[in-house]
Amino acid sequence: MKTRKQILITFEGGEGSGKTTQSKLLAIYLKQKGFDVLVLREPGGCPITEKIRNILLSPDNFKLTSLSELFLYEASRAQLTAEIILPALEAGKIVICDRFTDATIAYQGWGRKLPTAQIEMLNDLACYNLKPAITFYLDIDPQEGLKRAKGLADKPYGLAGDRIEAQNLTFHKNVRNGYLDLCKQYRQRIKQIAADKNIDEIQKIIQAYTDETLAQIEG
């Protein structure tokens, strides 16, 4: 396996955008090129954070306040970063994470209307100031994305979706606006890709951006 500088690649997008599929495909591509790759998801990724994930996504927890939700996401991130991500990066692995700090800005900042300045501070604290080398944002119309997400055969929470998917359309539109704003702020890091393209076509775009980023990092 090849070893290298610490590289974190993140995937972002609204519900049903296909980011999970694309992150797994990129991992396969990089492994075929000889890299040691670890794929994770937020919230989740280790036993403690998977328990937090269940709290956050279960529709039974509809009384969870926006601030409590934010702190749970940050707690999950802090644990995952310390226990899994940083050791993996130190070991020379490329880490691919399905959602990271940008998701908190989009969902809890723009979606829940919590102050983004404070969220950014909490993000930095929770992830030990770790920054992705590149982020792929898969953009999809929220209404279409929700149809996709709720149509998956393996939905653990039924047709209504999880607690986040069950939010109203206005919430999901606000989340998308948050992501689009982040794309404008961080043009160099965040690559916006239309999620309505063919899966293989999207993956080729992602692979090209990834190869370019790795070449720049390696100098």
Secondary structure, 3 states (H helix, E strand, C coil): CECCCCEEEEEEECCCCCHHHHHHHHHHHHHHCCECEEEEECCCCCHHHHHHHHHHHCHHHCCCCHHHHHHHHHHHHHHHHHHHHHHHHHCCCEEEEECCHHHHHHHHHHHCCCCHHHHHHHHHHHCCCCCCCEEEEEECCHHHHHHHHHCCCCCCCCCCCCCCCCCCHHHHHHHHHHHHHHHHHCCCCEEEEECCCCHHHHHHHHHHHHHHHHHHHHC
